[in-house]
Amino acid sequence: MTSGAWPWIVIAGLGAFHGLNPGMGWLFAVALGQHRQDRRIVWLSLLPIAAGHALSIAMTAGLLVLAGVLVDVRTVSVAAGLFLIGWAMFHWFYGARHRVRVGMRTGLAGLGLWSFLMASAHGAGLMLWPVLVPLCFPGDVAAGAASPVVPALLGIGLHTLAMLGVTAAVAVSVYEWIGLAMLRHAWINLDLVWTVALVLAGMVLLVA
């Protein structure tokens, strides 16, 4: 699944997965809207949440693409895979102790910073690397005539749009109809799902 439309589908799927995770923003958007009793805040919150997430993804992807140009792509992939697995273990055992705290009175700039820090702390950008490799470096070779920047930017844009769409759908649904109280009876341990996803992404990089 490294050719054709599959990499783009996976990138969009990861964006949807990130949008579904309450730790990436929709829970905060709902809580902020309820605190201020204004549904417009829910919609406005989506913009800095998406911007912060996209910036974190772009910085991580940019560093990996630059490393792939300067160093052997396989070396970068192995290093990123080991880091992902190690980060997954750290996140599982110690992540809850280092949550980013932002008060309900924060502005949109503070919310964007929070989103950036959360995406970075979760290793969200690293999860894209297994899919960006075949797009940016076909055949696992460094960029020649074709620049890896364009597919990387397109991937980041697609990922962000998918994340924003799912975040908006979940945030509005919870705010308007479901309510936060219901989540106490229908909660999924997404920290476990996230940790498993990080490990799987790391393993893909190691064996690909």
RAHU-V959237 format. One record per residue. N is the residue number from 1. PHI is phi in whole degrees, 0 to 359 (NA if undefined). PSI is psi in radians with two decimals (none if undefined). OMEGA is omega in degrees with one decimal (NA if undefined). Layout:
# RAHU-V959237
[[N | PHI | PSI | OMEGA] [N | PHI | PSI | OMEGA]]
This chain:
# RAHU-V959237
[[1 | NA | 0.80 | -179.3] [2 | 246 | 0.21 | -179.9] [3 | 222 | 2.97 | 178.8] [4 | 69 | -2.43 | -175.5] [5 | 272 | -0.18 | -172.5] [6 | 299 | -0.77 | 178.6] [7 | 301 | -0.67 | 179.8] [8 | 291 | -0.65 | 177.3] [9 | 296 | -0.73 | 179.3] [10 | 294 | -0.71 | 178.4] [11 | 299 | -0.78 | 177.8] [12 | 295 | -0.67 | 178.7] [13 | 296 | -0.69 | 176.5] [14 | 294 | -0.63 | 175.5] [15 | 297 | -0.74 | 177.8] [16 | 296 | -0.68 | 178.5] [17 | 296 | -0.74 | 177.4] [18 | 295 | -0.67 | 178.6] [19 | 293 | -0.53 | 179.5] [20 | 286 | -0.46 | -178.2] [21 | 288 | 2.09 | 179.9] [22 | 299 | -0.45 | 179.4] [23 | 292 | -0.24 | 179.8] [24 | 267 | -0.11 | 171.9] [25 | 147 | -0.57 | -172.2] [26 | 294 | -0.58 | 179.1] [27 | 295 | -0.69 | 178.7] [28 | 292 | -0.69 | 179.1] [29 | 297 | -0.73 | 178.7] [30 | 294 | -0.82 | -178.9] [31 | 297 | -0.69 | 179.5] [32 | 293 | -0.69 | 177.1] [33 | 295 | -0.70 | 178.6] [34 | 290 | -0.65 | 179.9] [35 | 297 | -0.71 | -179.0] [36 | 267 | -0.05 | 178.5] [37 | 53 | 0.87 | -178.5] [38 | 211 | 1.99 | -178.8] [39 | 293 | -0.39 | 178.2] [40 | 296 | -0.53 | 179.0] [41 | 296 | -0.60 | 178.3] [42 | 299 | -0.81 | 180.0] [43 | 292 | -0.77 | -178.9] [44 | 295 | -0.57 | -179.0] [45 | 295 | -0.45 | -176.8] [46 | 295 | -0.57 | -176.9] [47 | 293 | -0.93 | 177.6] [48 | 293 | -0.53 | 177.2] [49 | 297 | -0.82 | 179.4] [50 | 293 | -0.69 | -179.0] [51 | 295 | -0.78 | 178.8] [52 | 296 | -0.72 | 178.7] [53 | 297 | -0.80 | -178.9] [54 | 297 | -0.69 | 179.6] [55 | 296 | -0.74 | 178.4] [56 | 297 | -0.79 | 178.8] [57 | 299 | -0.78 | -176.9] [58 | 296 | -0.72 | 179.9] [59 | 295 | -0.77 | 179.9] [60 | 294 | -0.82 | -179.8] [61 | 296 | -0.68 | 179.5] [62 | 297 | -0.74 | 178.2] [63 | 296 | -0.70 | -179.3] [64 | 290 | -0.70 | 177.6] [65 | 296 | -0.76 | 177.5] [66 | 299 | -0.74 | 177.7] [67 | 297 | -0.66 | 179.6] [68 | 292 | -0.47 | 176.6] [69 | 283 | -0.69 | -174.9] [70 | 275 | -0.53 | -176.0] [71 | 237 | 2.91 | 176.7] [72 | 302 | 2.30 | -175.7] [73 | 299 | -0.67 | -179.0] [74 | 297 | -0.70 | 178.7] [75 | 298 | -0.75 | 178.5] [76 | 297 | -0.73 | -178.7] [77 | 296 | -0.75 | 178.9] [78 | 296 | -0.77 | 179.2] [79 | 297 | -0.75 | 179.3] [80 | 294 | -0.65 | 178.5] [81 | 296 | -0.80 | 177.9] [82 | 296 | -0.71 | 178.9] [83 | 296 | -0.71 | 179.2] [84 | 299 | -0.81 | -179.7] [85 | 295 | -0.74 | 177.0] [86 | 296 | -0.69 | 179.0] [87 | 294 | -0.62 | 177.2] [88 | 298 | -0.75 | 179.4] [89 | 294 | -0.73 | 177.8] [90 | 297 | -0.75 | -179.5] [91 | 298 | -0.67 | -176.6] [92 | 288 | -0.73 | -175.0] [93 | 273 | -0.54 | -172.5] [94 | 232 | -0.11 | -175.0] [95 | 300 | -0.67 | -178.0] [96 | 295 | -0.36 | -179.0] [97 | 276 | -0.18 | -175.1] [98 | 234 | 0.71 | 176.7] [99 | 293 | 2.51 | 175.7] [100 | 281 | 2.17 | -176.6] [101 | 257 | 2.18 | 175.6] [102 | 225 | 2.28 | -177.8] [103 | 284 | 2.84 | -179.2] [104 | 290 | -0.19 | -180.0] [105 | 266 | 0.13 | -178.8] [106 | 293 | 2.70 | 176.1] [107 | 271 | -3.05 | -178.2] [108 | 293 | -0.60 | 177.6] [109 | 296 | -0.74 | 177.3] [110 | 296 | -0.63 | 178.7] [111 | 292 | -0.66 | 176.8] [112 | 295 | -0.73 | 177.4] [113 | 297 | -0.74 | 178.2] [114 | 300 | -0.77 | -179.8] [115 | 297 | -0.73 | 178.1] [116 | 299 | -0.80 | -178.6] [117 | 293 | -0.68 | -179.7] [118 | 294 | -0.79 | 179.3] [119 | 297 | -0.68 | 178.7] [120 | 293 | -0.75 | -179.0] [121 | 295 | -0.54 | 179.7] [122 | 276 | -0.10 | -178.2] [123 | 70 | 0.55 | -175.4] [124 | 298 | -0.71 | -178.8] [125 | 293 | -0.61 | 179.9] [126 | 296 | -0.49 | -178.7] [127 | 293 | -0.35 | 179.2] [128 | 279 | -0.30 | -173.8] [129 | 300 | -0.72 | 178.2] [130 | 301 | -0.49 | -179.0] [131 | 269 | -0.54 | -179.6] [132 | 288 | -0.46 | -178.5] [133 | 303 | -0.94 | -179.2] [134 | 292 | -0.39 | 179.0] [135 | 279 | -0.77 | -176.4] [136 | 275 | -0.53 | -177.4] [137 | 228 | 1.30 | 178.9] [138 | 301 | 2.28 | -178.8] [139 | 78 | 0.20 | -179.9] [140 | 57 | 0.69 | 176.7] [141 | 241 | 2.72 | 179.7] [142 | 293 | 2.77 | -175.8] [143 | 297 | 2.33 | 175.9] [144 | 247 | -1.82 | 179.7] [145 | 288 | -0.60 | -178.3] [146 | 269 | 2.30 | 179.9] [147 | 274 | 2.39 | 177.3] [148 | 283 | -0.15 | -174.8] [149 | 293 | -0.77 | -175.7] [150 | 298 | -0.92 | 177.6] [151 | 297 | -0.56 | 177.4] [152 | 295 | -0.78 | 179.0] [153 | 295 | -0.71 | 178.0] [154 | 296 | -0.70 | 178.2] [155 | 295 | -0.74 | 178.3] [156 | 297 | -0.73 | 179.0] [157 | 296 | -0.80 | 178.9] [158 | 297 | -0.76 | 179.4] [159 | 300 | -0.77 | -178.5] [160 | 294 | -0.73 | 179.1] [161 | 297 | -0.73 | 178.8] [162 | 294 | -0.74 | 178.3] [163 | 298 | -0.77 | -179.1] [164 | 295 | -0.72 | 180.0] [165 | 298 | -0.80 | -179.7] [166 | 290 | -0.72 | 178.0] [167 | 302 | -0.80 | -179.7] [168 | 297 | -0.78 | -178.6] [169 | 298 | -0.78 | -178.1] [170 | 290 | -0.78 | -177.3] [171 | 298 | -0.81 | -179.4] [172 | 294 | -0.72 | 179.7] [173 | 298 | -0.77 | -179.7] [174 | 292 | -0.73 | -177.7] [175 | 292 | -0.75 | -173.1] [176 | 275 | -0.64 | -169.7] [177 | 233 | -0.79 | -170.8] [178 | 280 | -0.91 | -177.4] [179 | 86 | 2.60 | -178.7] [180 | 290 | -0.47 | -177.7] [181 | 297 | -0.62 | -178.1] [182 | 294 | -0.46 | -178.4] [183 | 295 | -0.36 | 178.0] [184 | 294 | -0.42 | -177.6] [185 | 256 | -0.11 | -178.2] [186 | 223 | 0.89 | -174.8] [187 | 259 | 2.36 | 177.1] [188 | 252 | 2.39 | 179.4] [189 | 286 | 1.47 | -177.7] [190 | 287 | -0.31 | 173.6] [191 | 298 | -0.71 | 177.3] [192 | 294 | -0.78 | 178.8] [193 | 300 | -0.74 | -179.6] [194 | 295 | -0.74 | 179.2] [195 | 297 | -0.77 | 178.2] [196 | 297 | -0.71 | 179.6] [197 | 297 | -0.72 | 177.6] [198 | 297 | -0.75 | 179.3] [199 | 296 | -0.78 | 179.8] [200 | 298 | -0.74 | 178.2] [201 | 297 | -0.71 | 177.3] [202 | 296 | -0.70 | 179.2] [203 | 293 | -0.65 | 176.8] [204 | 300 | -0.74 | 179.1] [205 | 295 | -0.59 | -177.6] [206 | 284 | -0.59 | -174.5] [207 | 260 | -0.23 | -178.0] [208 | 291 | none | NA]]
